[in-house]
Amino acid sequence: MKKVMGICLVSTLVTACSSTLPHQFTCEDGFVFDAMVTSDTAVIRINDVQREIPRIRAASGAQYESEDKETGLYTKGKDAMLVWDELSYRDCVMR
């Protein structure tokens, strides 16, 4: 029984790692990205590229930004804006 439970646990963890992150955002141009935000960091996945960025001080909402400013996520409620390399995705909404 313990062996079966162990196999089920490993299977569940592998499936969870390959699935989308907890939140999916759709932007005004139809662009979609996955993100998971915590009190300290945001993890953003686009296609097969995943980046983790720290939270920085914000006057309103939550702001996450890499030191090189190449990646940024700015959220307030279900609304967001994403900066990914040289592109900006505006008017994004959490589904």
DOPAMI-363044 format. One record per atom (N, C-alpha, C): x, y, z. Coordinates in steps of 0.02 Angstrom, whole numbers, padded with zeros to 5 digits, always signed. Last residue first. Layout:
BEGIN
XYZ
...
This chain:
BEGIN
-00394+01773-00773
-00453+01732-00788
-00476+01694-00727
-00339+01938-00755
-00335+01869-00730
-00400+01833-00746
-00298+02040-00891
-00347+02024-00840
-00339+01951-00820
-00206+02178-00955
-00211+02106-00944
-00259+02094-00886
-00167+02304-01009
-00237+02285-01001
-00246+02210-00997
-00016+02265-01102
-00059+02306-01059
-00130+02278-01056
+00143+02215-01117
+00075+02190-01127
+00030+02225-01076
+00290+02262-01198
+00244+02277-01144
+00175+02251-01163
+00455+02203-01238
+00383+02207-01253
+00343+02223-01190
+00586+02174-01216
+00571+02241-01242
+00497+02251-01257
+00558+02070-01083
+00611+02095-01128
+00592+02164-01153
+00406+02106-01034
+00445+02046-01048
+00496+02065-01102
+00293+02169-00924
+00350+02188-00965
+00393+02126-00972
+00119+02174-00901
+00180+02133-00902
+00231+02165-00947
-00010+02221-00792
+00031+02240-00850
+00096+02200-00845
-00176+02179-00734
-00103+02175-00734
-00074+02206-00797
-00315+02151-00623
-00285+02185-00680
-00209+02182-00675
-00372+02105-00509
-00366+02057-00563
-00333+02087-00626
-00279+02205-00401
-00338+02162-00407
-00326+02110-00461
-00149+02248-00492
-00195+02279-00445
-00261+02242-00453
+00023+02225-00539
-00046+02202-00530
-00084+02245-00481
+00152+02205-00646
+00120+02256-00605
+00047+02238-00600
+00304+02135-00678
+00233+02121-00673
+00204+02170-00624
+00446+02130-00785
+00407+02163-00733
+00334+02143-00736
+00607+02114-00848
+00545+02080-00832
+00510+02117-00776
+00712+02199-00863
+00690+02162-00923
+00623+02127-00912
+00773+02262-00757
+00711+02292-00783
+00686+02258-00847
+00873+02202-00689
+00890+02231-00754
+00831+02263-00789
+00805+02153-00577
+00855+02206-00568
+00871+02240-00634
+00628+02132-00609
+00697+02107-00608
+00745+02166-00602
+00485+02159-00508
+00529+02183-00561
+00599+02154-00553
+00319+02185-00461
+00374+02137-00462
+00419+02157-00520
+00198+02260-00362
+00246+02270-00416
+00304+02222-00408
+00028+02280-00324
+00090+02244-00313
+00134+02252-00374
-00063+02427-00267
-00058+02362-00300
+00007+02327-00282
+00033+02574-00244
-00033+02543-00249
-00027+02478-00287
+00166+02599-00229
+00119+02642-00194
+00050+02610-00192
+00284+02470-00197
+00236+02502-00242
+00188+02543-00201
+00440+02387-00191
+00393+02433-00159
+00349+02466-00212
+00444+02226-00271
+00474+02289-00251
+00420+02334-00222
+00474+02052-00276
+00427+02107-00266
+00465+02169-00245
+00579+01971-00400
+00561+01993-00332
+00510+02049-00332
+00541+01839-00516
+00563+01907-00503
+00539+01929-00433
+00577+01706-00619
+00555+01724-00552
+00584+01793-00536
+00522+01640-00774
+00564+01687-00737
+00533+01701-00669
+00524+01521-00903
+00497+01540-00838
+00547+01586-00803
+00477+01468-01061
+00524+01510-01023
+00490+01533-00959
+00393+01405-01147
+00434+01362-01104
+00484+01402-01063
+00267+01522-01141
+00289+01462-01178
+00330+01419-01132
+00302+01605-00999
+00278+01616-01067
+00309+01561-01109
+00274+01627-00830
+00292+01579-00882
+00260+01600-00947
+00333+01696-00680
+00297+01708-00742
+00321+01658-00794
+00318+01720-00513
+00345+01674-00562
+00302+01682-00624
+00361+01841-00395
+00313+01821-00447
+00351+01774-00493
+00383+01858-00215
+00405+01848-00284
+00346+01835-00330
+00322+01887-00089
+00392+01906-00102
+00413+01903-00176
+00192+01844-00084
+00207+01908-00052
+00278+01933-00068
+00168+01782-00251
+00169+01774-00178
+00184+01842-00148
+00095+01728-00402
+00122+01782-00361
+00117+01764-00287
+00116+01655-00553
+00101+01639-00484
+00134+01694-00442
+00054+01653-00721
+00092+01683-00667
+00070+01656-00600
+00052+01642-00899
+00038+01612-00834
+00081+01646-00781
-00024+01737-01034
+00034+01713-00995
+00010+01686-00928
-00077+01783-01196
-00092+01748-01134
-00027+01727-01100
-00141+01908-01304
-00082+01875-01277
-00100+01844-01209
-00243+01987-01348
-00254+01915-01349
-00195+01874-01322
-00220+02119-01326
-00206+02095-01393
-00215+02019-01400
-00249+02134-01189
-00292+02165-01239
-00281+02138-01309
-00216+01972-01109
-00205+02043-01121
-00247+02068-01180
-00250+01860-00981
-00261+01875-01052
-00257+01950-01061
-00171+01752-00866
-00191+01819-00884
-00199+01824-00959
-00192+01629-00744
-00181+01643-00815
-00209+01712-00831
-00118+01557-00601
-00159+01610-00631
-00141+01618-00705
-00036+01442-00565
-00104+01452-00538
-00147+01504-00573
+00041+01378-00717
+00045+01409-00651
-00026+01427-00629
+00003+01222-00798
+00010+01294-00797
+00015+01318-00724
+00105+01072-00772
+00043+01108-00787
+00055+01184-00784
+00216+01008-00730
+00211+01020-00802
+00148+01060-00820
+00201+00995-00593
+00258+01033-00618
+00250+01050-00692
+00091+00909-00583
+00085+00978-00560
+00141+01021-00588
+00147+00789-00629
+00092+00820-00666
+00086+00893-00646
+00238+00765-00526
+00262+00773-00595
+00209+00808-00636
+00150+00750-00416
+00199+00804-00417
+00225+00817-00487
+00077+00635-00454
+00043+00698-00444
+00091+00757-00447
+00179+00539-00456
+00141+00554-00517
+00106+00621-00512
+00216+00539-00321
+00265+00560-00372
+00229+00578-00436
+00094+00490-00266
+00121+00555-00247
+00170+00581-00299
+00083+00363-00325
+00031+00414-00337
+00057+00484-00320
+00197+00302-00270
+00191+00310-00343
+00140+00363-00359
+00160+00303-00134
+00220+00338-00157
+00218+00351-00231
+00048+00219-00137
+00040+00289-00116
+00099+00331-00139
+00110+00100-00173
+00060+00129-00217
+00050+00203-00201
+00191+00079-00060
+00222+00086-00126
+00174+00119-00175
+00097+00062+00041
+00142+00120+00043
+00174+00133-00024
+00041-00060+00000
+00000+00000+00000
+00043+00063+00000
